[in-house]
Amino acid sequence: MDFSLTKEQEALQQEAREFGIKEILPVVHYFDKHDQMPVYLIRKAHAAGLSNLTIEEKYGGKGFGLMESAIVVEEIAAASPAMGTSIFGNTLGMEPLMMSDNEGAKDHYLPIFVKEPKICSFATSEPMMGSDVAGIRCKATKDGEDYILDGTKYWVTNGGYADYASIFATVDPKMRHKGICAFFVDMHQDGVITGEPIPKMGHKVSNTVAVKFDSYRVPADHVLAEPGKGFILGMRTFSRTRPIIASFATGAARSAMEFAIDYAKKRRAFGKKLEEFQNTQFRIAEMYQKIETMRLLMYKAAWEADSGMDPTVSASLTKFYSTEKAQEVVMSALQLFGGFGYTDMFPIEQILRDIRVLTIYEGTSEVQRIVVGRHAMNAYKPAMPPLDELVNLRADDPKKAAEEGMPEQKVWRCRICGHMHYGDEPPDECPVCRFPSSAFKNVWPKE
Ligand SMILES: Cc1cc2nc3c(=O)[nH]c(=O)nc-3n(C[C@H](O)[C@H](O)[C@H](O)COP(=O)(O)OP(=O)(O)OC[C@H]3O[C@@H](n4cnc5c(N)ncnc54)[C@H](O)[C@@H]3O)c2cc1C
């Protein structure tokens, strides 16, 4: 196991860091105050080669893995997690195309994304559903070989500026996940109507809108997933993009910690610098610990994806861990700033507003817990035997057991409280829970 970055990864990290510090950090406060997305920064990131990182080389792309994406995204998010959403929304939008088997659409569109700073959105969510992706209502009606889209998608990141989008719809809402299909749509054609930007608590430099489809015709060669295959495509997309949200969290938390350290070295109280209080040192140590853990989990998910494994569980794990811990780190940093932390004259309040959504979009923390809980309880293979088989681990042969130092006698286990009784017969009554002898099961020797 090697935790070091390659020379190329280090260089990429440095490039992204410089871009974040020189291009994003100095202007993000202004655009946040004006509730405006600086679209020019998306174009600049494209020109700097810092977006659309995972487009394969055969389409002219860089062919980077999730690991390189995670490294770049952390640096951009350190300058502004919301600008991270704006810049890397493209990856979310293009992922269904890249994972589809529509070779024609890939051959046509992916080189365009490499050459031009085109914007691509993604939409599963609607006004009436978000977590329950199988509950999509936007209707896809077959018309000859084409499909006609009717319905409203909601919360569409970059939707007001998008050139293209991966849109999930259904042939019949009653079919639930079996009816879901996906399309790659040109957002400049008739039948696409976008709403006003949705007013939000944070992520003000990220455009979020409703997109209404009104008899929008999708040509047959723009289908990414036929009915019944769209749900899986959506879930596979999230397995690759959730680690990126963890990178947003890591970058943002890291900045908050760094600003807090700087503040603690300068601010004085009771005749001392804040950094001299042990409370401050412990606070920073905990921030540092959480950030390191976030990054390790995120790298593991990225490594799994890049190694051809299914990263679904690790992606959920890192998403809910990192996004929740980031909130703790940023809240802790704000506390260290005292009253100034609560003002918009220092960057912490903006970071706090910007990261609040990370536990919500691309699957809430609750949804991630469902994925991880289901895995841990059903798919994960425990090493330990079931509790009521513990005694069975003794040698099969009672005589051999006696030679190994264990008394040659029967073992009985109370099924109610787990009490072990050693002897030829069970006791009349369990001495611990007082249930009668019928509660005892002979657990050794094996019958
Ligand atoms: C800034 C922003 C940008 C976004 N960008 C996009 C985008 O580009 N594309 C896109 O498609 N969507 C986008 N979204 C939508 C986002 O993915 C959804 O908001 C999110 O999935 C939650 O859905 P919901 O808001 O409908 O909440 P609901 O699904 O209504 O959930 C409400 C609450 O109930 C909980 N809950 C729901 N079901 C369960 C369950 N089974 N068990 C336990 N708890 C449950 C949820 O965790 C949540 O706390 C964006 C949202 C925001 C705020």
The ligand as a Tripos MOL2 file, in Angstrom:
@<TRIPOS>MOLECULE
LIG
   53    58     1     0     0
SMALL
NO_CHARGES

@<TRIPOS>ATOM
      1 C1        -27.9920   23.1650   -4.6200 C.3       1 LIG1
      2 C2        -28.5900   21.8990   -5.1180 C.ar      1 LIG1
      3 C3        -28.1250   21.3850   -6.3390 C.ar      1 LIG1
      4 C4        -28.6900   20.2270   -6.8380 C.ar      1 LIG1
      5 N1        -28.2930   19.7490   -8.0780 N.ar      1 LIG1
      6 C5        -28.9400   18.6990   -8.6480 C.ar      1 LIG1
      7 C6        -28.6500   18.3020   -9.9970 C.ar      1 LIG1
      8 O1        -27.7990   18.8760  -10.6740 O.2       1 LIG1
      9 N2        -29.3750   17.2780  -10.5360 N.ar      1 LIG1
     10 C7        -30.3380   16.6050   -9.8160 C.ar      1 LIG1
     11 O2        -30.9410   15.6820  -10.3450 O.2       1 LIG1
     12 N3        -30.6300   16.9740   -8.5350 N.ar      1 LIG1
     13 C8        -29.9590   17.9970   -7.9430 C.ar      1 LIG1
     14 N4        -30.2680   18.3900   -6.6550 N.ar      1 LIG1
     15 C9        -31.3580   17.7000   -5.9480 C.3       1 LIG1
     16 C10       -30.8610   16.8150   -4.8150 C.3       1 LIG1
     17 O3        -30.1990   15.6970   -5.3310 O.3       1 LIG1
     18 C11       -32.0920   16.4640   -3.9540 C.3       1 LIG1
     19 O4        -32.4900   17.6350   -3.2650 O.3       1 LIG1
     20 C12       -31.7850   15.3510   -2.9610 C.3       1 LIG1
     21 O5        -31.5640   14.1300   -3.6380 O.3       1 LIG1
     22 C13       -32.9040   15.1630   -1.9280 C.3       1 LIG1
     23 O6        -34.1330   15.0840   -2.5450 O.3       1 LIG1
     24 P1        -35.3630   16.0000   -2.0400 P.3       1 LIG1
     25 O7        -34.8500   17.3900   -1.9300 O.co2     1 LIG1
     26 O8        -36.5070   15.7470   -2.9410 O.co2     1 LIG1
     27 O9        -35.6710   15.4690   -0.5890 O.3       1 LIG1
     28 P2        -36.6350   14.2450   -0.2390 P.3       1 LIG1
     29 O10       -36.2890   13.0760   -1.0930 O.co2     1 LIG1
     30 O11       -38.0290   14.7240   -0.2390 O.co2     1 LIG1
     31 O12       -36.1840   13.9370    1.2500 O.3       1 LIG1
     32 C14       -36.5600   14.7680    2.3540 C.3       1 LIG1
     33 C15       -35.9260   14.1780    3.6120 C.3       1 LIG1
     34 O13       -36.4100   12.8580    3.8350 O.3       1 LIG1
     35 C16       -35.3240   11.9570    3.9200 C.3       1 LIG1
     36 N5        -35.6690   10.6690    3.3090 N.ar      1 LIG1
     37 C17       -36.2150   10.4640    2.0840 C.ar      1 LIG1
     38 N6        -36.3700    9.1530    1.8560 N.ar      1 LIG1
     39 C18       -35.8960    8.5180    2.9530 C.ar      1 LIG1
     40 C19       -35.7690    7.1520    3.3260 C.ar      1 LIG1
     41 N7        -36.1420    6.1530    2.5180 N.pl3     1 LIG1
     42 N8        -35.2530    6.8480    4.5410 N.ar      1 LIG1
     43 C20       -34.8480    7.8300    5.3700 C.ar      1 LIG1
     44 N9        -34.9360    9.1510    5.0780 N.ar      1 LIG1
     45 C21       -35.4480    9.4810    3.8820 C.ar      1 LIG1
     46 C22       -34.1970   12.6250    3.1510 C.3       1 LIG1
     47 O14       -32.9270   12.1030    3.5410 O.3       1 LIG1
     48 C23       -34.4050   14.0660    3.5280 C.3       1 LIG1
     49 O15       -33.8230   14.3230    4.7820 O.3       1 LIG1
     50 C24       -29.6900   19.5400   -6.1100 C.ar      1 LIG1
     51 C25       -30.1200   20.0530   -4.8790 C.ar      1 LIG1
     52 C26       -29.5930   21.2230   -4.3900 C.ar      1 LIG1
     53 C27       -30.1120   21.7540   -3.0780 C.3       1 LIG1
@<TRIPOS>BOND
     1     1     2 1
     2     2     3 ar
     3     2    52 ar
     4     3     4 ar
     5     4     5 ar
     6     4    50 ar
     7     5     6 ar
     8     6     7 ar
     9     6    13 1
    10     7     8 2
    11     7     9 ar
    12     9    10 ar
    13    10    11 2
    14    10    12 ar
    15    12    13 ar
    16    13    14 ar
    17    14    15 1
    18    14    50 ar
    19    15    16 1
    20    16    17 1
    21    16    18 1
    22    18    19 1
    23    18    20 1
    24    20    21 1
    25    20    22 1
    26    22    23 1
    27    23    24 1
    28    24    25 2
    29    24    26 1
    30    24    27 1
    31    27    28 1
    32    28    29 2
    33    28    30 1
    34    28    31 1
    35    31    32 1
    36    32    33 1
    37    33    34 1
    38    33    48 1
    39    34    35 1
    40    35    36 1
    41    35    46 1
    42    36    37 ar
    43    36    45 ar
    44    37    38 ar
    45    38    39 ar
    46    39    40 ar
    47    39    45 ar
    48    40    41 1
    49    40    42 ar
    50    42    43 ar
    51    43    44 ar
    52    44    45 ar
    53    46    47 1
    54    46    48 1
    55    48    49 1
    56    50    51 ar
    57    51    52 ar
    58    52    53 1
@<TRIPOS>SUBSTRUCTURE
     1 LIG1         1 GROUP 0 **** ****
